[in-house]
Amino acid sequence: MKRTLVILLMLLVAFSSWAQGKSATASTKPVTILATWGGDEEAGLREVLDKFTEETGIPYSYEGNRDSTVVLKSRVASSNPPDIAILPRPGEVANYARQGVLTPLNQGQKDDILPTSLLDANYGKAWIDLGTVDGKFYGLIVKANSKSTFWYKPASFASLGVKTPDTWEDLLKIADKYVAAGKKPIAIGAQDGWTLTDWFENIYVRTAGPDMYMKLHVTHEVKWTDPTVVTAIKRFIELVTPTEKKLAGGADGALSTGFIDGFNEVLRPNAAAEMYYEGGFMSSFAAQNFPNLTPGKDYDFFDFPSIDPKLGKPVVGGGDLAVVFSNRPEVVSLMRFLAGKEANTIWASAKKGAVVSPNKNVDLSVYPLLTSKEARQLTQATSFVFDGSDLAPPAVGGDAEFVALQRILKNPDKYMEALNYLEGVASQCY
């Protein structure tokens, strides 16, 4: 009899706890989240948020809007922001932080939303620095991508008798060796001008450093005619010229080729070139367009080589950062969940909309092979800079920089004319 009563009592306690949890879920104000994502990207995020609600009983309300930047600006102006917004650029984080409308996630205090111990356990310094504004941490990186991946074909390198290059000088030697063998070393999808800005950004940060990189793109303290810019441009020119020998299709061919077709030229039978530089996202196009090729065997990438040994190999890329407008307990709980291993593992392995996580505790085995390499590069990065053309005003980082770099590819000897044009536009935009 006593045993029966004990069992009944345990069941009553369990039911009471379940009922209280359901009641709390129904009465608790949802955490509101605004981001740009819909479709598969939204589905991946919802896997994470659904798990959070399952574990805590705290509901959420997600709004995906492609114009979320405009929507957020309007809501902040009307004092009606979401609890959490996910922003595509660190510059936006800085703008809102300096307006005083964001709640710091960490400022070295015991009651921080994201304690220092939690951040340090899950993220490298490069990612904490990315979300820091004026000494306080505001933006938690939730997904990232690398644009410091240089694509090649292992069998082609083996046939040429070379290893993956660690330095710029190594890369130049490989390019020259391909030319001597009667092959074009490089394809560029320069019809899409942003591919050339990606080239420039990787070279510039490796020759001038991250501080100068930010002064060029963000504040314009460095002019586009500065000697450091000229040095980077000359490095690019030395690799791709003479264009009729170095580039698939020469300069005209590169300028009439889109970014996907540029990679296709390297991977197709009777390839027009042997190497292709662009971001880690190119692996998805390779899988779509060449399903019979094996990632890691038929195509692979190496880190964009170092140029100045003192600067190493900074990673250039993009990402999205979560910021907080309300620090009520439910919001704090969600942010701590988003910063941890569990949430990032769920997101990295989502059935749809899987991301590359900068969280260093996500096991690399959850990713496909090449995505795993990209994740390793990102999590181990000692220096990360955001895509410079996205940091600059659109008239500079989009239109003018595209045009200037395309002109340089077309007429390398006239690079100063192109840089003067770019500086003329930039001087009117800051």
C-alpha angles and dihedrals in degrees: 000000000000089000090053092050092050091052092048091049091051091051091050092051092048092049091047091052091048092049093048090051092051090047091050091050091052095047101037116099109245120247106245119219129187124194140144097250129115133155116020092353090057091046091057092051092047091056087061095044093046090054090050091053091046092054100040107024088233112135125216138203116210126196120190114195127165087212092050092132091060093040092051093049090054094047093048089051090053093045092245106110124156119257090248131017126188111216127198097213134046089220089068090052090053093048094053093042091054091048086061095236098114127080112230113243092206133010100155097273132129094242097049116145088233109028118218091245091057094048096046092048093055110027139046122236093259091064095044089050090051092060096041121105121184092340098313127099113236109150125062111201107229101173135009144179135203127232093180097088121116115199126220142154114251093209090052092051090047091051090050090048097238138124128221109287121248096185137038090248089056090052092050090052091051091050091050091048091054090050090051088052090054096254133120108242100202142038121195127190091212096157082083099063094204090071088066092048087054090053091049094047094053092048095043097050089049093052104033103024135235096289094056088043091059093044090054099046105027110031103014090227083136115057124223088242092056117127090244090060091047090052092054093047091051089052090054092047093051090057099046101037136129080039094196088062102032105041133061104251092002120255094315091050093050092048091053095047125090123223096259094045089050090061091042089059089062097044102041123094110271088026118212092213141008106225137038130189120212140109131299090262089077089081090074091056091048090053092049098045100035107030092162093061119091117231111235092019107052095024133012140151139238126203114273100267125255119251106181108037091212091061097043119188112325112190117238116201150107140264148156127258129205117221131184130227096174128042100196113143096259091055091048090052092052094047091051089050091050091052094054136087097252097057093043092049091051091050094045091052099037117145089234129018097019113180138202105252124212088206105117094210095064107108109243090221090078090071133072112259101268094037086054089056090050091049090050091051091050098045092047095045113127090190128028127181125187120241102286097214088057091050094052124075109279093247088058106033093038118030105016099039091047091052095044095051093045088053090051091052090049095045110017093176090062097055094127091057089054093047092049089053091050093048090049090058094042093051089063097048107058 
